[in-house]
Structure formats: C-alpha cells, structure tokens
C-alpha cells in the first residue's frame, strides 16, 4: 500500500513546499557535484576536440579549444531526478514545467550534436533557423495548451495577467504570446551563454524571483499583486532542483570552464524559465528579472537588423556594436572576461530587485 501511494504521489507528500524545495535542491546539487568530473571526462573521450569555437566570437576564445560541451545533459538530468524524487507525482504543473525542460533540451541536443560531429566553426552548422523555429513552435503550442489547463476556474481561458491586477483574455493570441515568452526566453539564455559562468550567474537571480512569485501564488494575502494559484505548489521541488543543478554546474563552468553548457542546457533552461513564468502568471515579472538577458538578446537582434538594413541602403553593412551579442562587444573593448561576467551579474541582481519591487508594490 505504501509503495503504491509513493508511486502515485512521490516522497514529497511527507514534506511541505519549502522542505521539498530544499531536498530537491540538495539532491540536484549533489548529483552535479559528484558526477560532474566523471561526466566531463566522458564528454572529453566522446567529443575529442570538444566544441568548435565559432568564427563569430573574439579571438581570445581560441584558447578554449578542446573544452567539451553538452554539460546541459547533466543539468537536465539533475533537475529531473531532484524534482521527480520530491515532487507529488500527481502535480500537473510540475510535469508541464519538466516537459518544457525535456523538449527544449532535445532541440538543443540535436543542435549541439550536429556542431560537434561536424567540427565546423560556423554557428549555422547546427540546426537551420527554420527547423529550430518549427520545432520550438510545436513545443510552444503543446505547452501553451497544457499551461492553460492548469489555471483555476475563476480565470478566463487563455488570459494574460499584468501587474496592478489586470486580466486580459487573449483567445488564440495566447499561443502567439506564449511563443514570444517561451521561445524568447530560450533564445535569450542561448545567446547569453557565451562567457564562462555568465548564464548561470544571470539565471540564479531570475530563479529567486520565480521562487518568490511561487510563494505568493500559494499563500493568500502574501502579495496582492499575484494571483492565488494553489496548483502551482508542485513547482517547489522543480524550482529547488533547478536552483541546485545550475549552482552545481557553475562549480565546473566558472572561469576557466571545464565544460560548456551547450545549446542542450541553455535552450532547456530558457524554455523552462518561460514555461514556469507562464504557469505562475508572472511573465512580465520574469521579463524584468531577466532584463540583462533581454538586453543581450536585443543587442544581437539590433546588430543583425542594422547590418542588413544599412547594407541594403548603402551597399555596405554597418554595425552598432564592435561585436554582438553585448558581452562580446565589451571583450572587443578590452575588458577581461571575469569583469564582464561579474558586472553583468551585478546588473542581473539589480533587475531581479526591480522585479521583486513590482511583485510587492505593482
């Protein structure tokens, strides 16, 4: 009887939300810490030359040749094991969040695998942009439908909640909105993952904001600015496991990195981040907390568009930045990599602080 109950509900039934969070955090971190070094050696043996260094990055990155990639495999595995062990298995919201992690992780793995096996320095040698857009779009349609299924009956179907307690029914436009949130998050984390330790250090403040938002959705009266969504309580061990896995990965990814996360990890974490934000009806809060990642994504978009427009108008493409995305611009200015990462981390904390203020007072 006890075995059947645990298979149905998980060990998390014995603990409250914060205990589930802490236990999942500890297990995920322990998995990363204990298996990180053997995993790195295995990736070395399998990949040989490691991740090819893109021709689109500063020359200083040449010294990183031979560093293995696809560290995201262990990150995703750690989150899954940590979350499932302590998550009530009947938690629909928990499974939706983990599904997004798996789906975007698989897209990233396919991209990484093509790059590693071809050993091409061209970023375009992974999945084509069209294939990625289609695959990500399919994932978003599935996730958006499932996210809407988790919402309480008092909310309009396919709706958007913004600060100041305003609810907008979006209808089918909800799927378009979900595409911008989830795919935008995935691509923001993917582009941010360009310096040792940068993505992990910018991701952790966002996780903290999401955890505070989660607490607000499961406690009536804690925050007037968030909706009461009791079904989200299953996200405590999921976010705890994500926190532990990312922190554990940083142990090996801090400069000089022993392994890169790769698209496997960066796309998985980004899709997961956007999905959790939608489950918590905190999409705008998440966008503010991830402000540094948003700026990095916009810098790359602005550089590309400005180059194409000026080339069409004048015959010669011009650039806004010395190199995009933004962190590479500062590398070209001569900033040491550690200074860029640390200063971006400081800005990431400030964005997270602004997001927490919106949670409390908006």
C-alpha positions as CSV (number, residue, x, y, z in Angstrom):
1,X,0.0,0.0,0.0
2,X,2.7,2.5,0.9
3,X,4.7,1.6,-2.3
4,X,1.6,2.2,-4.4
5,X,1.0,5.5,-2.7
6,X,4.5,6.7,-3.2
7,X,4.4,5.7,-6.9
8,X,1.3,7.8,-7.2
9,X,2.3,10.8,-5.1
10,X,6.1,10.8,-4.6
11,X,8.1,11.3,-1.5
12,X,7.2,14.9,-1.5
13,X,3.9,14.1,0.2
14,X,5.8,13.8,3.5
15,X,7.1,17.4,3.3
16,X,5.9,21.0,3.0
17,X,6.7,23.1,0.0
18,X,9.9,24.6,1.4
19,X,11.2,21.2,2.6
20,X,10.5,19.8,-0.9
21,X,12.4,22.8,-2.3
22,X,15.4,22.2,0.0
23,X,15.6,18.4,-0.5
24,X,15.3,18.7,-4.3
25,X,18.0,21.5,-4.3
26,X,20.3,19.3,-2.2
27,X,19.9,16.2,-4.4
28,X,20.3,18.1,-7.7
29,X,23.4,19.9,-6.4
30,X,24.8,16.6,-5.1
31,X,24.3,14.9,-8.4
32,X,26.1,17.7,-10.2
33,X,28.9,17.8,-7.7
34,X,29.5,14.1,-7.5
35,X,29.1,13.2,-11.2
36,X,30.4,16.4,-12.8
37,X,34.0,15.4,-13.1
38,X,33.3,11.9,-14.4
39,X,30.8,13.4,-16.9
40,X,33.4,15.9,-18.1
41,X,35.9,13.1,-18.7
42,X,33.3,11.1,-20.6
43,X,32.5,14.1,-22.8
44,X,36.2,14.5,-23.4
45,X,36.5,11.0,-24.6
46,X,33.4,11.1,-26.8
47,X,33.9,14.6,-28.3
48,X,37.6,14.6,-28.8
49,X,38.3,18.1,-29.9
50,X,35.3,19.4,-27.9
51,X,33.1,22.2,-29.0
52,X,34.3,24.1,-32.1
53,X,35.0,27.7,-31.4
54,X,32.7,29.9,-33.5
55,X,34.2,32.3,-36.0
56,X,31.8,34.9,-34.7
57,X,33.5,35.3,-31.3
58,X,36.6,37.3,-30.3
59,X,40.0,35.8,-30.9
60,X,40.6,35.4,-27.2
61,X,38.2,32.4,-27.2
62,X,40.7,30.4,-29.3
63,X,42.3,29.2,-26.0
64,X,39.0,27.5,-25.1
65,X,39.5,25.0,-27.9
66,X,39.1,21.4,-26.6
67,X,36.7,22.3,-23.9
68,X,33.8,19.7,-24.0
69,X,30.2,20.9,-24.4
70,X,26.7,19.4,-23.7
71,X,27.1,19.9,-20.0
72,X,23.3,20.6,-20.2
73,X,22.7,16.9,-20.3
74,X,23.8,16.5,-16.7
75,X,22.0,19.7,-15.7
76,X,18.7,18.5,-17.2
77,X,19.2,15.0,-15.6
78,X,19.9,16.5,-12.2
79,X,16.8,18.7,-12.4
80,X,14.6,15.7,-13.4
81,X,15.9,13.4,-10.7
82,X,15.8,16.0,-8.0
83,X,12.3,17.2,-8.9
84,X,10.7,13.8,-9.5
85,X,12.1,12.4,-6.3
86,X,10.4,15.0,-4.1
87,X,7.5,16.2,-6.3
88,X,4.0,14.9,-5.8
89,X,3.7,12.9,-9.0
90,X,0.1,14.0,-9.4
91,X,1.3,17.6,-9.8
92,X,0.2,18.6,-13.3
93,X,2.1,21.9,-13.1
94,X,5.3,20.2,-12.1
95,X,5.1,17.8,-15.1
96,X,4.4,20.7,-17.5
97,X,7.5,22.5,-16.3
98,X,9.6,19.4,-16.7
99,X,8.1,18.7,-20.1
100,X,9.3,22.0,-21.3
101,X,12.8,21.3,-20.0
102,X,12.9,18.0,-21.8
103,X,11.5,19.3,-25.1
104,X,13.8,22.3,-25.4
105,X,16.7,20.2,-24.2
106,X,16.2,17.8,-27.0
107,X,16.2,20.6,-29.6
108,X,19.4,21.9,-28.1
109,X,21.0,18.4,-28.1
110,X,20.2,18.0,-31.8
111,X,21.9,21.3,-32.4
112,X,24.9,20.5,-30.3
113,X,25.3,17.1,-31.8
114,X,25.5,18.4,-35.4
115,X,28.0,21.1,-34.4
116,X,30.3,18.6,-32.5
117,X,30.2,15.9,-35.1
118,X,30.9,18.3,-38.0
119,X,33.5,20.3,-36.0
120,X,32.5,23.4,-38.1
121,X,33.2,26.9,-36.8
122,X,30.1,28.2,-38.4
123,X,27.2,28.7,-36.0
124,X,24.8,27.9,-38.8
125,X,26.1,24.3,-39.0
126,X,23.7,23.2,-36.3
127,X,20.0,23.1,-36.9
128,X,18.8,25.5,-39.5
129,X,16.9,28.6,-38.2
130,X,13.8,27.3,-39.9
131,X,14.0,23.9,-38.3
132,X,14.5,25.4,-34.9
133,X,11.6,27.8,-35.3
134,X,9.3,25.0,-36.4
135,X,10.4,22.7,-33.6
136,X,10.1,25.4,-31.0
137,X,6.7,26.4,-32.3
138,X,5.4,22.9,-32.0
139,X,6.7,22.7,-28.4
140,X,5.1,26.0,-27.5
141,X,1.6,25.1,-28.9
142,X,1.7,21.9,-26.7
143,X,3.0,23.8,-23.6
144,X,0.6,26.7,-24.0
145,X,-2.4,24.3,-24.2
146,X,-1.2,22.4,-21.1
147,X,-0.4,25.6,-19.2
148,X,-4.0,26.9,-19.8
149,X,-5.3,23.6,-18.4
150,X,-3.6,24.3,-15.0
151,X,-5.4,27.6,-14.4
152,X,-8.2,27.8,-11.9
153,X,-11.8,28.2,-13.0
154,X,-12.1,31.8,-11.9
155,X,-9.7,32.9,-14.6
156,X,-10.7,33.4,-18.2
157,X,-9.3,30.8,-20.6
158,X,-6.1,31.8,-22.4
159,X,-5.6,35.0,-20.5
160,X,-2.7,37.3,-19.6
161,X,-2.2,38.8,-16.1
162,X,-0.3,42.0,-15.8
163,X,0.8,44.0,-12.7
164,X,-1.9,46.1,-11.0
165,X,-4.3,43.1,-11.1
166,X,-5.4,43.4,-14.7
167,X,-6.5,40.3,-16.7
168,X,-6.7,40.3,-20.5
169,X,-8.4,37.4,-22.3
170,X,-6.3,36.7,-25.4
171,X,-8.1,33.9,-27.1
172,X,-6.0,32.2,-29.8
173,X,-3.5,35.1,-29.5
174,X,-2.4,33.4,-26.3
175,X,-0.4,31.0,-28.4
176,X,1.4,33.8,-30.1
177,X,2.1,35.4,-26.7
178,X,3.4,32.0,-25.4
179,X,5.7,31.8,-28.4
180,X,7.3,35.1,-27.5
181,X,7.6,34.3,-23.8
182,X,8.9,30.7,-24.1
183,X,10.9,30.9,-27.3
184,X,12.1,34.4,-26.3
185,X,13.3,33.0,-23.0
186,X,15.0,30.0,-24.7
187,X,16.8,32.2,-27.2
188,X,17.8,34.8,-24.6
189,X,19.5,32.1,-22.5
190,X,21.0,30.6,-25.6
191,X,22.7,33.8,-26.7
192,X,23.7,34.7,-23.1
193,X,25.7,31.5,-22.8
194,X,28.8,33.0,-24.3
195,X,31.2,33.5,-21.5
196,X,32.4,31.2,-18.7
197,X,29.8,31.3,-15.9
198,X,27.7,34.1,-17.4
199,X,24.4,32.2,-18.0
200,X,24.5,30.5,-14.5
201,X,25.1,33.8,-12.8
202,X,22.3,35.6,-14.6
203,X,19.9,32.7,-14.3
204,X,20.1,32.4,-10.5
205,X,18.6,35.8,-9.7
206,X,15.7,35.1,-12.0
207,X,15.1,31.8,-10.2
208,X,15.0,33.6,-6.9
209,X,12.3,36.0,-8.3
210,X,10.3,33.0,-9.6
211,X,10.5,31.3,-6.2
212,X,9.2,34.4,-4.5
213,X,6.4,34.6,-7.1
214,X,5.6,30.9,-6.5
215,X,5.3,31.6,-2.7
216,X,3.0,34.4,-3.5
217,X,0.7,32.3,-5.7
218,X,0.4,29.6,-3.0
219,X,-0.3,32.0,0.0
220,X,-3.5,34.0,0.2
221,X,-2.7,37.6,1.1
222,X,1.1,37.4,0.9
223,X,1.1,39.5,-2.2
224,X,-1.8,41.4,-3.6
225,X,-0.1,41.7,-6.9
226,X,0.0,37.9,-7.7
227,X,-3.0,35.6,-8.3
228,X,-3.8,32.7,-6.0
229,X,-2.9,29.6,-7.9
230,X,-2.8,26.6,-5.5
231,X,-2.0,24.1,-8.2
232,X,1.5,25.7,-8.6
233,X,2.6,24.2,-5.2
234,X,4.0,21.3,-7.2
235,X,6.7,23.7,-8.5
236,X,8.5,23.9,-5.2
237,X,10.7,20.8,-5.8
238,X,11.0,21.6,-9.5
239,X,12.5,25.1,-8.9
240,X,14.6,23.8,-6.0
241,X,16.1,21.2,-8.3
242,X,16.8,23.8,-11.0
243,X,18.5,26.0,-8.4
244,X,20.7,23.2,-7.2
245,X,21.6,22.0,-10.7
246,X,22.5,25.5,-12.0
247,X,24.6,26.2,-8.9
248,X,26.3,22.9,-9.2
249,X,27.1,23.5,-12.9
250,X,28.6,26.8,-12.0
251,X,31.2,24.9,-9.9
252,X,32.6,23.4,-13.2
253,X,31.7,26.3,-15.6
254,X,33.4,29.1,-13.6
255,X,36.3,30.6,-15.5
256,X,38.3,28.7,-16.8
257,X,35.4,26.5,-17.7
258,X,35.9,22.7,-17.6
259,X,32.8,22.2,-19.7
260,X,30.3,24.3,-21.6
261,X,26.5,24.0,-21.1
262,X,25.9,24.0,-24.8
263,X,22.5,24.5,-26.5
264,X,21.3,21.4,-24.7
265,X,21.4,23.2,-21.4
266,X,20.8,26.8,-22.5
267,X,17.7,26.1,-24.5
268,X,16.3,23.7,-21.9
269,X,16.8,26.3,-19.1
270,X,15.3,29.1,-21.2
271,X,12.2,27.2,-22.2
272,X,11.8,26.0,-18.6
273,X,12.1,29.6,-17.3
274,X,9.5,30.9,-19.7
275,X,7.1,28.0,-19.0
276,X,7.4,28.4,-15.2
277,X,6.7,32.2,-15.6
278,X,3.5,31.4,-17.6
279,X,2.4,28.8,-15.0
280,X,2.8,31.5,-12.3
281,X,1.1,34.2,-14.5
282,X,4.3,36.2,-13.9
283,X,5.5,36.6,-17.5
284,X,6.2,40.4,-17.2
285,X,7.8,40.0,-13.8
286,X,10.1,37.3,-15.3
287,X,11.0,39.6,-18.2
288,X,12.1,42.3,-15.8
289,X,14.1,39.9,-13.7
290,X,15.8,38.6,-16.8
291,X,16.5,42.1,-18.0
292,X,20.2,41.5,-18.6
293,X,19.4,38.5,-20.8
294,X,16.8,40.6,-22.6
295,X,19.4,43.3,-23.3
296,X,21.9,40.7,-24.6
297,X,19.2,39.2,-26.9
298,X,18.2,42.6,-28.2
299,X,21.8,43.6,-28.8
300,X,22.2,40.7,-31.2
301,X,18.9,41.4,-32.9
302,X,19.7,45.1,-33.3
303,X,23.1,44.3,-34.7
304,X,21.8,41.9,-37.3
305,X,18.9,44.1,-38.4
306,X,21.0,47.3,-38.6
307,X,23.7,45.5,-40.7
308,X,21.1,44.2,-43.1
309,X,19.3,47.5,-43.5
310,X,22.4,49.6,-44.0
311,X,23.8,47.0,-46.5
312,X,20.6,47.2,-48.5
313,X,20.5,51.0,-48.4
314,X,24.2,51.8,-48.9
315,X,25.8,48.6,-50.2
316,X,28.0,48.3,-47.1
317,X,26.7,46.8,-43.9
318,X,27.3,48.8,-40.7
319,X,27.4,47.7,-37.1
320,X,26.1,49.3,-33.8
321,X,28.5,47.2,-31.6
322,X,32.1,46.1,-32.2
323,X,30.7,42.6,-32.0
324,X,27.4,41.1,-30.9
325,X,26.0,40.0,-28.6
326,X,26.7,42.6,-25.9
327,X,29.3,40.7,-23.8
328,X,31.4,40.2,-26.9
329,X,31.3,44.0,-27.5
330,X,33.0,44.6,-24.1
331,X,35.5,41.9,-24.9
332,X,36.5,43.8,-28.0
333,X,36.9,46.9,-25.8
334,X,39.5,45.0,-23.9
335,X,37.5,44.1,-20.7
336,X,38.7,40.9,-19.0
337,X,36.1,38.1,-19.2
338,X,35.7,37.9,-15.4
339,X,35.0,41.6,-15.2
340,X,32.3,41.4,-17.8
341,X,30.7,38.4,-16.1
342,X,30.8,40.0,-12.6
343,X,29.4,43.3,-13.8
344,X,26.6,41.7,-15.7
345,X,25.9,39.7,-12.6
346,X,25.6,42.9,-10.6
347,X,23.2,44.3,-13.2
348,X,21.3,41.0,-13.1
349,X,20.8,41.3,-9.4
350,X,19.5,44.9,-9.8
351,X,17.0,43.8,-12.4
352,X,15.9,41.0,-10.1
353,X,15.5,43.5,-7.3
354,X,13.3,45.7,-9.6
355,X,11.2,42.6,-10.4
356,X,10.7,41.9,-6.7
357,X,9.6,45.5,-6.1
358,X,7.0,45.1,-8.9
359,X,5.8,41.9,-7.2
360,X,5.3,43.7,-4.0
361,X,4.0,47.1,-5.0
362,X,2.6,46.9,-8.5
